[in-house]
Amino acid sequence: MPSPDVLAAALRTCLPVAFGYVPLGMAFGVLLVQSGQPAWLAPLMGLCIYAGAAQFLAVGLLAARVPLADIALATLLLNLRHAFYGLSMIDRLPVRGWRRWYAVFALTDETWSLLTGTRPPPAFATPPAAHDFVFAVSALNQGWWMLGCTLGGLGGLALGGLDTHGLEFTLTALFVVLLVEQWHAVREPWPFLLAASAGAVSFAFAPPAQFLLVALALTLAGLLAVQRARPA
């Protein structure tokens, strides 16, 4: 297990995610209970699925009694973007054992952005301490999410008619914060301009269901092209 020093450094790093994950998880829990599902399902999904967008998608699919095979396929397509994250993090994940598999499972959008956009303290910048830091950040972020899901499930029971309209904007606000962190880490405008251009093109020409995959594919192609064009 990570040492107390590693846990303290990871806690400081992932606090911005906590301010987004907890209220967003609460919104998910409330919506899940209001859709007719039991409150205990909210933290269980946070533990076993741990994918915010997929969990929100599942609320409507479960309410519509969509077959589980269709829900699994929709979740796979929605979260396919995580494959790109994993490829960019291979060298930074724990080398072997269950911690490596857990780090792969827990590599969400926000965790990836934190681990690539912020530098760990110098004492945890090289293995094995660096691997402990990655594991600790991943576990703490899932803890924030599960806390929000649990509170939301309980809130859905206590406040059945609670209006959660607009609460989902916390996810957008969280990504804005992470974007600022990435800017401070990279300090080069072209990756952000490339991503914005890819998003604009995808929004204009791609079907809504494939918007994210097309935007990611265009961004990846642009990054590879720039990398090849740069002198060695």
N, C-alpha and C positions, 0 to 999 in steps of 0.2 A: 504493500500500500504506500501511497505518497507520504512523505514526511510532513510534519506540521508547517515547515517553511514553504514547501511546495504548495500545500493547500492554501496557505495565506496569500501567496503570490497569485495563484489561480483565482482565488476569490476576488481579489482586487481587479483582476483582468476581466472577469465575466459579470461584474455588477451591472454594466449597461444592458446586458442580455436579460438580467433578472427583472429590470424595470419594464421590459417588453413582454417577456414570457409569462410572468405571473398574471397580469391583467388579461392577456390574450388567452391563457389557459383557463382563466375564470370564465371568460365569454364562451369558450368551447364547452366547458362543463355545464353552464346554464342552458345553452342551446341543446345539448344532448339530453338533459333531463326534461326540458320542455317538449322535446320531440317524442317523449314516451319511453325513453330508455332508463334503466336503473342508474342511480347515482354512482354506484361502485364501478360502473363501466368506464367512467371518465378517467380515474387514475390508472385503471388497468390498461386502457388504450395509450395513456401517456407513457406507461412502462414498456409495453410490448410493441407499439407502433412508433411512437415518438416522431411524428411528422405532422406539424401544425396544419398545413394546407390539406393533407390527406385526411386528417381527422375531421376537419370541418366538412370536407367533401363526404365523408362517411356518414355524417349526421343526416344529410338529405337522402342518401342512398339507403340507409337503414330504415328511415321513416317511410320510404317508398317500397320497402321490402324487396329491394334488388337482390338477386342471387349473390352469394358470397364469391363465386368465381368472377362475376362481373366487377364486384367491388375490388377484388384483388388485382384484376387487370387494370382498372382505372388508377389504382394506387401505384402500380408499377410504372405506368406511363407518366403519371404526375411527378414521381420522384426519380425518374430516369436521369435527371440533371445531376444527381448526387454522384453518378459515376465519374463525371468530370472532376468533382472535388477530390474524390479518392485518388485519382491518378496524379493529381498535383501534390498530394500529401504522403505518398508512399514512403519517402525517405524519413519523414518526421513521425510516423506512427511507431508504437512499440514494436519491437522486433518480432516477438513470437508470443504464443500463449493466448489465453482468453482475453487479456487486456487489448491485444491487437484487434481481435474480432469485435470487441466492444467499441473500440475507437472508430472502427469502420462503420458500425451500426449507428453510432451517435454523431456522425459527421453531418450535422445539419447546416443549413445556409449560414446561420448566425455563428455557429462554432467554427466553421471553416473561415468565415470572415475575420473572426477574432484571432485565430491561430496564424493566419497569413498577413493580417494587417497590424498586429502588435508584436513587439519584440519582448520575449520573456526576460526577466532579470538575468544578468550575466552568469550568475551561479547556476541557472537552469537552461542555459543555451546549448549545452552539449549533452549527448547521451552519457549515462542513463537518466540523468535528472531531467533532460528535455522530454524524454518519453513519459516520465512521471507527470510533468507539467501538462502535456497534451491529454493524458488520461484524466487528470484532475479537472481540467477545464471542461472536458466532455461530460464527466459525471456531474459536476456542479450545474451545468446548463440543463441537463435532463432533470436534475432535482428541482430547479426553478419551475420547469414546465409541469412536472408532476404536482408540485405544490399548487400551482394555479388551477390545474385540472381538478384536484381534490377540493379546493375551496369553491370552485365553480359548481361542482356536483352537489356539494352541501348547500350552496346558495340557491341552486335550482330547486332543491326540496323546500327550503325555507321561504323563498320568494318566487312562487310559481309564476307570477305575472310580471316579473322583472323585465323592463325594457332595456335590451342590450344594443339598441340601434346606435351605430357609430363607434362602439367599443372595438370593433375589428380594426379601426384605424391605428391602433397601437402597433400592429405589425408593420405598417408603412412607416410610422415614426421610428421604429426600431431600425429599419433598413436605412433610413436617412442618417441615423447616428453612426451605423456601421460604415456607410459610405464616407462620412467625414473621417473616420478612423483610417480607412483605406487611403484616402487622399494624403493624410499626414504621413503614412508609411511609404507610399510610392513616390509622391512629389513629381509625377510626370503626367501631363494632361492627356496624352494620346490614348491610354487604355480606357479612360472614362469617355472620351469622345467616340472611340470605336464602339464601346458598349451602347452608348446612347444612339448612335447611328444604326446599329444592328437592331435595337429595340424599335426605332422609328420605322425601319423598313419592314420588320416583322408585323408591326401593328397595322401597317398600310396594306400588306399583301398576303400575310399568312392567315389561315382560318383561326378563329379564337381558340379552339381546342389545341392547336399546335403552336400557338404564339411563343410560348416559353422555349420549347425545343428548337424552333427555328432561330430565335434570337440567340440562344446559346451556341448553336451550330455556326451561325454567322460570326459571332464574337470569337469563337475558337479558331475559325478559319482565318480571320483577320489577324489574330495574335500570332498564329503560325507563320503567316505571310510576312509579318513585320520581323519576326525572329529570324527567318531565312534571309531576309534582305539586309539585316545588320551584318557588318563585318565581324569575322570571327575574333 
